[in-house]
Amino acid sequence: MNDETLDDLAESVARRAHLLGRTVAVAESLTGGMASAALARAEGAAEWFRGSVVAYSSEVKYDLLDVPDGPVVSGPAAAAMARRVRELLGADLAVAVTGSGGPDPQDGKPPGTVYLAAAGEPGGEEVFRLDLEGEPGEICGSAAAEVLRVLVARLTAQQPPVGATGGSG
């Protein structure tokens, strides 16, 4: 995974969010802000990107993002992170990522176990589990790309308002 790929995905998010008039936010743990950095670089980010919370520490997940007691590498943790960051930042759509990047297991999960969750419109709430391979940096890069792919997919599923055009923006 390279920055160009992340930037390409973020530009797709930018086009769709602009066209739909939707705002997005991200909560990141495993990826340490990689997806957020790409979104911030995308065209017109000030218009549609509400921001992010990088909650690398488990305590921050519990205290700020209302993750329930228990493992932070889990679907329920990802779902809570997505819901709370959406609420905190006032976004239409939020995606969260948490996982075990390695080299050692975390919360009993092997490296490469990643949970993503989306909350908001379009699409309601969804949780996804990924099993990624590679070194820690590769796992983080792949997980960041998946965050952006989920945003693109959710925004692509919604039809633009009547009269909207897909021009650059």
Backbone as JSON Lines, residues from 0, in Angstrom:
{"i":0,"aa":"M","n":[0.86,-1.18,0.0],"ca":[0.0,0.0,0.0],"c":[0.89,1.23,0.0]}
{"i":1,"aa":"N","n":[0.58,2.18,-0.87],"ca":[1.36,3.41,-0.89],"c":[0.44,4.62,-0.76]}
{"i":2,"aa":"D","n":[1.06,5.77,-0.5],"ca":[0.26,6.99,-0.32],"c":[-0.57,7.33,-1.54]}
{"i":3,"aa":"E","n":[-0.06,7.01,-2.73],"ca":[-0.82,7.32,-3.94],"c":[-2.15,6.58,-3.96]}
{"i":4,"aa":"T","n":[-2.14,5.32,-3.56],"ca":[-3.38,4.56,-3.51],"c":[-4.34,5.15,-2.49]}
{"i":5,"aa":"L","n":[-3.83,5.49,-1.3],"ca":[-4.68,6.12,-0.29],"c":[-5.23,7.44,-0.82]}
{"i":6,"aa":"D","n":[-4.37,8.22,-1.49],"ca":[-4.82,9.5,-2.03],"c":[-5.87,9.31,-3.11]}
{"i":7,"aa":"D","n":[-5.71,8.3,-3.96],"ca":[-6.71,8.03,-5.0],"c":[-8.06,7.67,-4.37]}
{"i":8,"aa":"L","n":[-8.03,6.82,-3.35],"ca":[-9.28,6.46,-2.67],"c":[-9.89,7.67,-1.98]}
{"i":9,"aa":"A","n":[-9.06,8.49,-1.35],"ca":[-9.57,9.69,-0.68],"c":[-10.19,10.66,-1.69]}
{"i":10,"aa":"E","n":[-9.62,10.77,-2.87],"ca":[-10.22,11.63,-3.91],"c":[-11.58,11.1,-4.33]}
{"i":11,"aa":"S","n":[-11.75,9.78,-4.35],"ca":[-13.07,9.21,-4.65],"c":[-14.07,9.56,-3.56]}
{"i":12,"aa":"V","n":[-13.63,9.49,-2.3],"ca":[-14.48,9.91,-1.19],"c":[-14.86,11.38,-1.37]}
{"i":13,"aa":"A","n":[-13.88,12.2,-1.69],"ca":[-14.1,13.65,-1.85],"c":[-15.16,13.93,-2.91]}
{"i":14,"aa":"R","n":[-15.03,13.28,-4.06],"ca":[-15.99,13.51,-5.16],"c":[-17.4,13.13,-4.74]}
{"i":15,"aa":"R","n":[-17.54,11.96,-4.12],"ca":[-18.88,11.49,-3.74],"c":[-19.47,12.32,-2.6]}
{"i":16,"aa":"A","n":[-18.66,12.61,-1.61],"ca":[-19.17,13.4,-0.48],"c":[-19.6,14.78,-0.96]}
{"i":17,"aa":"H","n":[-18.82,15.38,-1.83],"ca":[-19.17,16.7,-2.37],"c":[-20.47,16.62,-3.17]}
{"i":18,"aa":"L","n":[-20.58,15.63,-4.04],"ca":[-21.75,15.46,-4.88],"c":[-23.02,15.25,-4.05]}
{"i":19,"aa":"L","n":[-22.88,14.48,-2.98],"ca":[-24.04,14.14,-2.15],"c":[-24.31,15.16,-1.04]}
{"i":20,"aa":"G","n":[-23.36,16.04,-0.81],"ca":[-23.51,16.98,0.3],"c":[-23.43,16.28,1.65]}
{"i":21,"aa":"R","n":[-22.61,15.24,1.75],"ca":[-22.46,14.47,2.98],"c":[-21.13,14.8,3.66]}
{"i":22,"aa":"T","n":[-21.11,14.68,4.98],"ca":[-19.88,14.85,5.73],"c":[-19.44,13.5,6.29]}
{"i":23,"aa":"V","n":[-18.12,13.36,6.43],"ca":[-17.57,12.1,6.93],"c":[-16.59,12.36,8.08]}
{"i":24,"aa":"A","n":[-16.44,11.35,8.93],"ca":[-15.49,11.36,10.03],"c":[-14.91,9.96,10.16]}
{"i":25,"aa":"V","n":[-13.77,9.88,10.82],"ca":[-13.08,8.61,10.98],"c":[-12.58,8.49,12.41]}
{"i":26,"aa":"A","n":[-12.66,7.26,12.96],"ca":[-11.99,6.92,14.22],"c":[-10.98,5.84,13.89]}
{"i":27,"aa":"E","n":[-9.72,6.11,14.2],"ca":[-8.66,5.17,13.88],"c":[-7.91,4.76,15.13]}
{"i":28,"aa":"S","n":[-7.57,3.49,15.18],"ca":[-6.68,2.99,16.21],"c":[-5.46,2.4,15.51]}
{"i":29,"aa":"L","n":[-5.58,1.21,15.03],"ca":[-4.51,0.47,14.37],"c":[-3.75,1.32,13.35]}
{"i":30,"aa":"T","n":[-4.47,2.09,12.57],"ca":[-3.88,2.83,11.45],"c":[-3.27,4.16,11.85]}
{"i":31,"aa":"G","n":[-3.45,4.59,13.08],"ca":[-2.77,5.75,13.6],"c":[-2.94,7.05,12.84]}
{"i":32,"aa":"G","n":[-4.03,7.19,12.1],"ca":[-4.28,8.44,11.38],"c":[-3.97,8.39,9.89]}
{"i":33,"aa":"M","n":[-3.6,7.23,9.37],"ca":[-3.24,7.11,7.95],"c":[-4.41,7.46,7.04]}
{"i":34,"aa":"A","n":[-5.61,6.95,7.35],"ca":[-6.78,7.25,6.51],"c":[-7.15,8.72,6.63]}
{"i":35,"aa":"S","n":[-7.09,9.25,7.84],"ca":[-7.43,10.66,8.07],"c":[-6.5,11.59,7.32]}
{"i":36,"aa":"A","n":[-5.21,11.27,7.31],"ca":[-4.25,12.1,6.6],"c":[-4.56,12.15,5.11]}
{"i":37,"aa":"A","n":[-4.93,11.01,4.54],"ca":[-5.29,10.99,3.12],"c":[-6.56,11.81,2.87]}
{"i":38,"aa":"L","n":[-7.55,11.68,3.74],"ca":[-8.78,12.46,3.58],"c":[-8.49,13.96,3.67]}
{"i":39,"aa":"A","n":[-7.63,14.34,4.59],"ca":[-7.31,15.76,4.77],"c":[-6.6,16.34,3.55]}
{"i":40,"aa":"R","n":[-5.89,15.5,2.81],"ca":[-5.19,15.95,1.6],"c":[-6.11,16.05,0.39]}
{"i":41,"aa":"A","n":[-7.29,15.45,0.45],"ca":[-8.18,15.38,-0.71],"c":[-8.8,16.75,-0.99]}
{"i":42,"aa":"E","n":[-9.18,16.93,-2.23],"ca":[-9.74,18.2,-2.68],"c":[-11.01,18.55,-1.91]}
{"i":43,"aa":"G","n":[-11.08,19.78,-1.45],"ca":[-12.28,20.28,-0.8],"c":[-12.54,19.69,0.57]}
{"i":44,"aa":"A","n":[-11.52,19.13,1.22],"ca":[-11.72,18.42,2.48],"c":[-12.42,19.29,3.53]}
{"i":45,"aa":"A","n":[-12.16,20.57,3.53],"ca":[-12.78,21.45,4.53],"c":[-14.31,21.46,4.41]}
{"i":46,"aa":"E","n":[-14.8,21.11,3.24],"ca":[-16.25,21.11,2.99],"c":[-16.93,19.85,3.53]}
{"i":47,"aa":"W","n":[-16.29,18.7,3.46],"ca":[-16.96,17.43,3.75],"c":[-16.29,16.57,4.83]}
{"i":48,"aa":"F","n":[-15.03,16.82,5.15],"ca":[-14.32,16.01,6.15],"c":[-14.42,16.7,7.51]}
{"i":49,"aa":"R","n":[-15.18,16.1,8.42],"ca":[-15.39,16.7,9.74],"c":[-14.18,16.51,10.65]}
{"i":50,"aa":"G","n":[-13.39,15.48,10.41],"ca":[-12.2,15.24,11.21],"c":[-12.12,13.8,11.65]}
{"i":51,"aa":"S","n":[-11.21,13.59,12.63],"ca":[-10.99,12.22,13.09],"c":[-10.57,12.22,14.55]}
{"i":52,"aa":"V","n":[-10.68,11.03,15.13],"ca":[-10.11,10.77,16.44],"c":[-9.17,9.59,16.26]}
{"i":53,"aa":"V","n":[-7.91,9.8,16.59],"ca":[-6.94,8.71,16.58],"c":[-6.82,8.24,18.03]}
{"i":54,"aa":"A","n":[-7.42,7.1,18.29],"ca":[-7.49,6.56,19.65],"c":[-6.63,5.3,19.69]}
{"i":55,"aa":"Y","n":[-5.35,5.49,19.8],"ca":[-4.43,4.35,19.78],"c":[-4.47,3.6,21.1]}
{"i":56,"aa":"S","n":[-4.58,4.3,22.19],"ca":[-4.61,3.7,23.53],"c":[-5.99,3.11,23.82]}
{"i":57,"aa":"S","n":[-5.99,1.95,24.46],"ca":[-7.27,1.33,24.85],"c":[-8.06,2.25,25.77]}
{"i":58,"aa":"E","n":[-7.38,2.94,26.67],"ca":[-8.07,3.83,27.6],"c":[-8.81,4.94,26.87]}
{"i":59,"aa":"V","n":[-8.21,5.46,25.82],"ca":[-8.88,6.51,25.03],"c":[-10.11,5.94,24.35]}
{"i":60,"aa":"K","n":[-10.03,4.74,23.87],"ca":[-11.2,4.1,23.26],"c":[-12.33,3.98,24.27]}
{"i":61,"aa":"Y","n":[-11.98,3.52,25.48],"ca":[-13.0,3.38,26.52],"c":[-13.55,4.72,26.97]}
{"i":62,"aa":"D","n":[-12.67,5.67,27.25],"ca":[-13.07,6.94,27.86],"c":[-13.69,7.93,26.88]}
{"i":63,"aa":"L","n":[-13.14,8.03,25.7],"ca":[-13.62,9.03,24.74],"c":[-14.62,8.47,23.74]}
{"i":64,"aa":"L","n":[-14.39,7.24,23.29],"ca":[-15.23,6.69,22.22],"c":[-16.26,5.68,22.71]}
{"i":65,"aa":"D","n":[-16.44,5.59,24.01],"ca":[-17.48,4.75,24.61],"c":[-17.42,3.28,24.2]}
{"i":66,"aa":"V","n":[-16.2,2.77,23.97],"ca":[-16.04,1.35,23.68],"c":[-16.42,0.58,24.94]}
{"i":67,"aa":"P","n":[-17.24,-0.46,24.8],"ca":[-17.66,-1.22,25.98],"c":[-16.48,-1.98,26.59]}
{"i":68,"aa":"D","n":[-16.58,-2.28,27.89],"ca":[-15.55,-3.08,28.54],"c":[-15.35,-4.37,27.75]}
{"i":69,"aa":"G","n":[-14.1,-4.77,27.64],"ca":[-13.78,-5.98,26.9],"c":[-12.7,-5.7,25.9]}
{"i":70,"aa":"P","n":[-12.48,-6.63,25.0],"ca":[-11.4,-6.46,24.03],"c":[-11.66,-5.29,23.08]}
{"i":71,"aa":"V","n":[-10.58,-4.56,22.77],"ca":[-10.71,-3.45,21.82],"c":[-10.53,-3.92,20.39]}
{"i":72,"aa":"V","n":[-10.0,-5.11,20.2],"ca":[-9.91,-5.7,18.87],"c":[-11.14,-6.59,18.7]}
{"i":73,"aa":"S","n":[-12.25,-5.94,18.34],"ca":[-13.52,-6.65,18.23],"c":[-14.51,-5.83,17.41]}
{"i":74,"aa":"G","n":[-15.53,-6.51,16.93],"ca":[-16.59,-5.84,16.21],"c":[-17.35,-4.84,17.06]}
{"i":75,"aa":"P","n":[-17.73,-5.21,18.31],"ca":[-18.42,-4.24,19.15],"c":[-17.6,-2.98,19.42]}
{"i":76,"aa":"A","n":[-16.29,-3.12,19.58],"ca":[-15.44,-1.95,19.79],"c":[-15.45,-1.06,18.55]}
{"i":77,"aa":"A","n":[-15.31,-1.65,17.38],"ca":[-15.32,-0.86,16.14],"c":[-16.65,-0.14,15.97]}
{"i":78,"aa":"A","n":[-17.75,-0.84,16.24],"ca":[-19.08,-0.23,16.1],"c":[-19.25,0.95,17.05]}
{"i":79,"aa":"A","n":[-18.81,0.78,18.3],"ca":[-18.92,1.88,19.27],"c":[-18.08,3.07,18.82]}
{"i":80,"aa":"M","n":[-16.87,2.8,18.32],"ca":[-15.99,3.87,17.84],"c":[-16.65,4.65,16.71]}
{"i":81,"aa":"A","n":[-17.25,3.94,15.76],"ca":[-17.89,4.61,14.62],"c":[-19.07,5.46,15.06]}
{"i":82,"aa":"R","n":[-19.92,4.9,15.91],"ca":[-21.08,5.64,16.41],"c":[-20.65,6.91,17.14]}
{"i":83,"aa":"R","n":[-19.67,6.77,18.04],"ca":[-19.29,7.89,18.89],"c":[-18.56,8.97,18.11]}
{"i":84,"aa":"V","n":[-17.67,8.61,17.18],"ca":[-16.97,9.65,16.43],"c":[-17.95,10.38,15.53]}
{"i":85,"aa":"R","n":[-18.93,9.69,15.02],"ca":[-19.97,10.35,14.22],"c":[-20.7,11.39,15.06]}
{"i":86,"aa":"E","n":[-21.04,10.99,16.28],"ca":[-21.75,11.89,17.19],"c":[-20.84,13.06,17.62]}
{"i":87,"aa":"L","n":[-19.63,12.76,18.04],"ca":[-18.71,13.8,18.51],"c":[-18.43,14.86,17.46]}
{"i":88,"aa":"L","n":[-18.28,14.43,16.21],"ca":[-17.86,15.34,15.14],"c":[-19.02,15.8,14.26]}
{"i":89,"aa":"G","n":[-20.22,15.32,14.52],"ca":[-21.39,15.77,13.77],"c":[-21.35,15.41,12.3]}
{"i":90,"aa":"A","n":[-20.92,14.19,12.0],"ca":[-20.8,13.74,10.61],"c":[-22.03,12.94,10.19]}
{"i":91,"aa":"D","n":[-22.3,12.96,8.9],"ca":[-23.36,12.11,8.36],"c":[-22.97,10.64,8.38]}
{"i":92,"aa":"L","n":[-21.69,10.37,8.11],"ca":[-21.18,9.02,7.97],"c":[-19.82,8.93,8.64]}
{"i":93,"aa":"A","n":[-19.6,7.87,9.41],"ca":[-18.31,7.65,10.06],"c":[-17.87,6.21,9.86]}
{"i":94,"aa":"V","n":[-16.57,6.03,9.79],"ca":[-15.98,4.7,9.72],"c":[-14.9,4.62,10.79]}
{"i":95,"aa":"A","n":[-14.82,3.47,11.45],"ca":[-13.82,3.24,12.49],"c":[-13.04,1.97,12.18]}
{"i":96,"aa":"V","n":[-11.8,1.94,12.66],"ca":[-10.94,0.77,12.47],"c":[-10.18,0.48,13.75]}
{"i":97,"aa":"T","n":[-10.14,-0.8,14.12],"ca":[-9.34,-1.27,15.24],"c":[-8.83,-2.65,14.88]}
{"i":98,"aa":"G","n":[-7.68,-3.02,15.4],"ca":[-7.15,-4.33,15.04],"c":[-5.81,-4.62,15.67]}
{"i":99,"aa":"S","n":[-5.31,-5.78,15.31],"ca":[-4.01,-6.26,15.76],"c":[-3.03,-6.18,14.58]}
{"i":100,"aa":"G","n":[-2.09,-5.25,14.69],"ca":[-1.13,-5.07,13.61],"c":[0.1,-5.94,13.73]}
{"i":101,"aa":"G","n":[0.37,-6.45,14.9],"ca":[1.53,-7.3,15.09],"c":[2.73,-6.52,15.58]}
{"i":102,"aa":"P","n":[3.83,-7.11,15.78],"ca":[4.1,-8.51,15.43],"c":[3.47,-9.52,16.38]}
{"i":103,"aa":"D","n":[3.0,-9.07,17.55],"ca":[2.41,-9.98,18.53],"c":[0.89,-9.89,18.5]}
{"i":104,"aa":"P","n":[0.2,-10.93,18.96],"ca":[-1.26,-10.85,19.06],"c":[-1.7,-9.76,20.03]}
{"i":105,"aa":"Q","n":[-2.93,-9.28,19.85],"ca":[-3.54,-8.33,20.79],"c":[-4.94,-8.82,21.09]}
{"i":106,"aa":"D","n":[-5.31,-8.77,22.34],"ca":[-6.63,-9.25,22.78],"c":[-6.91,-10.67,22.29]}
{"i":107,"aa":"G","n":[-5.83,-11.47,22.21],"ca":[-5.97,-12.85,21.77],"c":[-6.18,-13.01,20.28]}
{"i":108,"aa":"K","n":[-6.09,-11.91,19.54],"ca":[-6.29,-11.95,18.09],"c":[-4.93,-11.92,17.39]}
{"i":109,"aa":"P","n":[-4.75,-12.76,16.38],"ca":[-3.46,-12.78,15.67],"c":[-3.25,-11.5,14.86]}
{"i":110,"aa":"P","n":[-2.0,-11.16,14.59],"ca":[-1.72,-10.01,13.74],"c":[-2.49,-10.12,12.41]}
{"i":111,"aa":"G","n":[-3.03,-9.0,11.98],"ca":[-3.81,-8.97,10.74],"c":[-5.31,-9.03,10.96]}
{"i":112,"aa":"T","n":[-5.74,-9.29,12.21],"ca":[-7.16,-9.28,12.52],"c":[-7.6,-7.83,12.67]}
{"i":113,"aa":"V","n":[-8.52,-7.41,11.81],"ca":[-8.94,-6.01,11.76],"c":[-10.45,-5.96,11.73]}
{"i":114,"aa":"Y","n":[-11.01,-5.03,12.5],"ca":[-12.44,-4.77,12.48],"c":[-12.69,-3.35,12.01]}
{"i":115,"aa":"L","n":[-13.61,-3.23,11.06],"ca":[-14.06,-1.94,10.56],"c":[-15.54,-1.83,10.86]}
{"i":116,"aa":"A","n":[-15.98,-0.62,11.13],"ca":[-17.41,-0.38,11.31],"c":[-17.77,0.93,10.66]}
{"i":117,"aa":"A","n":[-18.96,0.96,10.09],"ca":[-19.52,2.19,9.52],"c":[-20.8,2.51,10.27]}
{"i":118,"aa":"A","n":[-21.04,3.8,10.47],"ca":[-22.26,4.24,11.14],"c":[-22.76,5.5,10.47]}
{"i":119,"aa":"G","n":[-24.07,5.58,10.24],"ca":[-24.65,6.78,9.68],"c":[-25.2,6.57,8.29]}
{"i":120,"aa":"E","n":[-25.51,7.68,7.68],"ca":[-26.15,7.65,6.36],"c":[-25.16,8.06,5.29]}
{"i":121,"aa":"P","n":[-25.24,7.31,4.21],"ca":[-26.18,6.24,3.91],"c":[-25.77,4.9,4.51]}
{"i":122,"aa":"G","n":[-26.77,4.06,4.76],"ca":[-26.52,2.67,5.06],"c":[-26.65,2.17,6.48]}
{"i":123,"aa":"G","n":[-26.86,3.03,7.47],"ca":[-26.99,2.54,8.83],"c":[-25.67,2.05,9.39]}
{"i":124,"aa":"E","n":[-25.71,1.0,10.2],"ca":[-24.52,0.49,10.86],"c":[-24.13,-0.88,10.3]}
{"i":125,"aa":"E","n":[-22.83,-1.05,10.04],"ca":[-22.28,-2.31,9.56],"c":[-20.94,-2.53,10.25]}
{"i":126,"aa":"V","n":[-20.59,-3.8,10.45],"ca":[-19.29,-4.17,10.99],"c":[-18.69,-5.22,10.07]}
{"i":127,"aa":"F","n":[-17.4,-5.1,9.81],"ca":[-16.68,-6.01,8.93],"c":[-15.45,-6.55,9.65]}
{"i":128,"aa":"R","n":[-15.12,-7.79,9.45],"ca":[-13.85,-8.35,9.94],"c":[-12.97,-8.65,8.73]}
{"i":129,"aa":"L","n":[-11.73,-8.25,8.84],"ca":[-10.74,-8.53,7.81],"c":[-9.61,-9.35,8.42]}
{"i":130,"aa":"D","n":[-9.03,-10.22,7.64],"ca":[-7.84,-10.97,8.05],"c":[-6.76,-10.62,7.04]}
{"i":131,"aa":"L","n":[-5.9,-9.68,7.42],"ca":[-4.87,-9.15,6.53],"c":[-3.54,-9.83,6.8]}
{"i":132,"aa":"E","n":[-2.68,-9.81,5.8],"ca":[-1.37,-10.43,5.94],"c":[-0.28,-9.4,5.71]}
{"i":133,"aa":"G","n":[0.89,-9.7,6.28],"ca":[2.05,-8.85,6.06],"c":[2.69,-8.39,7.34]}
{"i":134,"aa":"E","n":[3.69,-7.56,7.17],"ca":[4.36,-6.93,8.3],"c":[3.43,-5.87,8.89]}
{"i":135,"aa":"P","n":[3.71,-5.4,10.12],"ca":[2.83,-4.41,10.73],"c":[2.53,-3.19,9.84]}
{"i":136,"aa":"G","n":[3.53,-2.64,9.18],"ca":[3.3,-1.48,8.31],"c":[2.39,-1.8,7.14]}
{"i":137,"aa":"E","n":[2.52,-2.99,6.6],"ca":[1.66,-3.41,5.49],"c":[0.22,-3.61,5.96]}
{"i":138,"aa":"I","n":[0.07,-4.2,7.13],"ca":[-1.28,-4.4,7.69],"c":[-1.95,-3.05,7.92]}
{"i":139,"aa":"C","n":[-1.2,-2.1,8.48],"ca":[-1.77,-0.77,8.74],"c":[-2.16,-0.08,7.44]}
{"i":140,"aa":"G","n":[-1.3,-0.15,6.44],"ca":[-1.61,0.47,5.15],"c":[-2.82,-0.15,4.48]}
{"i":141,"aa":"S","n":[-2.9,-1.47,4.53],"ca":[-4.06,-2.16,3.94],"c":[-5.34,-1.82,4.69]}
{"i":142,"aa":"A","n":[-5.26,-1.74,6.02],"ca":[-6.44,-1.4,6.82],"c":[-6.89,0.04,6.53]}
{"i":143,"aa":"A","n":[-5.94,0.97,6.38],"ca":[-6.3,2.36,6.05],"c":[-7.0,2.42,4.7]}
{"i":144,"aa":"A","n":[-6.5,1.65,3.74],"ca":[-7.15,1.62,2.42],"c":[-8.57,1.07,2.54]}
{"i":145,"aa":"E","n":[-8.76,0.07,3.39],"ca":[-10.11,-0.49,3.57],"c":[-11.06,0.52,4.19]}
{"i":146,"aa":"V","n":[-10.57,1.34,5.12],"ca":[-11.4,2.41,5.68],"c":[-11.92,3.29,4.55]}
{"i":147,"aa":"L","n":[-11.02,3.69,3.67],"ca":[-11.41,4.57,2.56],"c":[-12.32,3.85,1.58]}
{"i":148,"aa":"R","n":[-12.08,2.57,1.34],"ca":[-12.95,1.8,0.43],"c":[-14.38,1.7,0.99]}
{"i":149,"aa":"V","n":[-14.49,1.53,2.31],"ca":[-15.82,1.47,2.92],"c":[-16.52,2.82,2.73]}
{"i":150,"aa":"L","n":[-15.81,3.91,2.94],"ca":[-16.41,5.23,2.72],"c":[-16.87,5.38,1.27]}
{"i":151,"aa":"V","n":[-16.02,5.0,0.32],"ca":[-16.39,5.09,-1.1],"c":[-17.63,4.25,-1.37]}
{"i":152,"aa":"A","n":[-17.64,3.01,-0.89],"ca":[-18.77,2.12,-1.14],"c":[-20.06,2.67,-0.56]}
{"i":153,"aa":"R","n":[-20.0,3.17,0.67],"ca":[-21.2,3.7,1.3],"c":[-21.71,4.93,0.56]}
{"i":154,"aa":"L","n":[-20.8,5.8,0.15],"ca":[-21.21,7.01,-0.56],"c":[-21.66,6.7,-1.98]}
{"i":155,"aa":"T","n":[-21.12,5.67,-2.59],"ca":[-21.51,5.28,-3.95],"c":[-22.9,4.65,-3.96]}
{"i":156,"aa":"A","n":[-23.27,4.03,-2.86],"ca":[-24.58,3.37,-2.77],"c":[-25.73,4.37,-2.76]}
{"i":157,"aa":"Q","n":[-25.43,5.61,-2.45],"ca":[-26.49,6.63,-2.38],"c":[-26.54,7.41,-3.69]}
{"i":158,"aa":"Q","n":[-27.73,7.69,-4.14],"ca":[-27.92,8.45,-5.36],"c":[-27.8,9.95,-5.05]}
{"i":159,"aa":"P","n":[-27.17,10.7,-5.96],"ca":[-27.06,12.15,-5.75],"c":[-28.43,12.81,-5.88]}
{"i":160,"aa":"P","n":[-28.57,13.99,-5.29],"ca":[-29.83,14.73,-5.42],"c":[-30.11,15.03,-6.9]}
{"i":161,"aa":"V","n":[-31.37,15.17,-7.24],"ca":[-31.76,15.5,-8.61],"c":[-31.11,16.83,-8.98]}
{"i":162,"aa":"G","n":[-30.49,16.85,-10.15],"ca":[-29.84,18.07,-10.63],"c":[-28.39,18.19,-10.24]}
{"i":163,"aa":"A","n":[-27.87,17.28,-9.39],"ca":[-26.46,17.35,-9.0],"c":[-25.6,16.86,-10.17]}
{"i":164,"aa":"T","n":[-24.45,17.46,-10.3],"ca":[-23.51,17.05,-11.34],"c":[-22.24,16.55,-10.7]}
{"i":165,"aa":"G","n":[-21.55,15.69,-11.41],"ca":[-20.34,15.07,-10.89],"c":[-19.08,15.82,-11.25]}
{"i":166,"aa":"G","n":[-19.13,17.12,-11.38],"ca":[-17.93,17.89,-11.7],"c":[-16.92,17.82,-10.6]}
{"i":167,"aa":"S","n":[-15.71,18.33,-10.89],"ca":[-14.66,18.29,-9.88],"c":[-15.04,19.19,-8.73]}
{"i":168,"aa":"G","n":[-14.51,18.85,-7.55],"ca":[-14.87,19.66,-6.4],"c":[-14.25,19.19,-5.21]}
